[in-house]
Amino acid sequence: MRIPLSNVLILFLSFACCYCSSKADGPPDADRPNIVLIMADDLGYHDLACYGNTKINTPNIDALAEAGLRLTNFHSNGVVCSPTRAALLTGLYPQEAGVEGVVTAKSHRDVGMNLDHYTLAEYLKDAGYATAAFGKWHLGYQAKYGPLSQGFDHFKGFVSGNIDYFSHIDQEGYEDWWQGTELNPEEGYLTELITDHGIDFIRAHQDSSFFLYLPHGAPHYPYQGPEDEAERSIAGDFVVGGKREDKDVAYKEMIESLDKNVGRIVQTLEEEGRMNNTLIIFCSDNGATPNVGSNAPYRGYKSQVYEGGHRVPAIFYWKGKISQSVSDELVLSMDIFPTIADLVAEDPVNTEKTSGISVAELLLGNQAGLTNNERTVFWRFKNQKAATKAPWKVVLTPDSAELFNLANDPSETTNLKDSFPEIFVELNESLKNWEEGLTEELISN
């Protein structure tokens, strides 16, 4: 049973202080990896070649998948961006971290993720890692809720949900490119600019372990390829999603640019001699939108709790440590924190401190006795709810109450609620109990 959230910070700090004293002042340790965490934005399950796409070329990401662990049952904790980012950094459900919906530029400019939650960046910083985030933050607009207040030594990027890929203006017409806590405009195509800063950070930290978080904007709208030009201006009139009519083509260009820049990160690690002790994680924050992208073969899309809204690509690569494999073990965004903590720590972190669980054994090929798929997990967004305990899934919306057997019906086409009423009641009760246990005040839409 997970301990109360109020005790999370104290327990993590106690561990981190002890660990930091033994590791922080030493050189990089080959047994504890550097971490490069790359997150795409609105990338669908079927948008990469290694997940079956035949129209979009992604050779660099495919190479990581072919040599590492590719997950087919990985899920974002949110069905939109801010909740997943909160879960990723805290190891908690988004609702436990207080971020159930999108932190919007209109409604939430004065709020952000609760600073009391101990983050992955804070943990790694306390363990002696240099930490940096370059790209999309989206967990608070004010500096007091920004990356530098949540464990990152360095931040260059944007704090809103999306920006023009060239002018870096957000969808409300605000300038949104920061260095630390100050606005600091820079020129460059967004995907390349994020990567440039990541490369500089890797090269600057030859003598220390590092955590590099690269939350990309791509392929989220506005749909602009690297050969396009700026469309948004401060307080100007513009089409939020971009003016290109061939959005599918622009989307392809954006993903292929993202892939190219993943390749640049890998090449830099190789040139700097850091590949053998670096864990690379690639994932998406939620499913693709209904307008562009593909979540095939799954039903639904971004903002929905059907599989297409949250089953997304995820790849783990660590040269010489993670063997080539494909796994259908259940893994969620909130599992990344405790997993990294296990890989970094001399002794495994007690995962009762988080709602996520460590899947380090899965990564390292020790799959005997794994129980990931036996747990019950939950999603909630606005008026939609879902609970999964393999192979069953309950989906509740204002218009329906559905039960699916994902083993036989992964596309969620056949409602079995009336055929298996006891299973429906059991999962529904689990969902109610989870909701009743939530105490965090929510930032919501």
Secondary structure, 3 states (H helix, E strand, C coil): CCCCHHHHHHHHHHHHHHHHHHHCCCCCCCCCCEEEEEEECCCCCCCCHHHCCCCCCCHHHHHHHHHCEEECCEECCCCCHHHHHHHHHHCCCCCCCCECCCCCCCCCCCCECCCCCCCHHHHHHHCCCEEEEEEECCCECCHHHCHHHCCCCEEEEECCCCECCCCCEECCCCECCEECCEECCCCCCHHHHHHHHHHHHHHHCCCCCEEEEEECCCCCCCCCCCCCCCCCCCCCCCCCCCCCCCHHHHHHHHHHHHHHHHHHHHHHHHHCCCHHHEEEEEEECCCCCCCCCCCCCCCCCCCCCCHHHHECCEEEECCCCCCCEEECCCEEHHHHHHHHHHHHCCCCCCHHHCCCCCCHHHHCCCCCCCCHHHCCEEEEECCEEEEEECCEEEEEECCEEEEEECCCCCCCCCCCCCCCHHHHHHHHHHHHHHHHCCCCCCECC
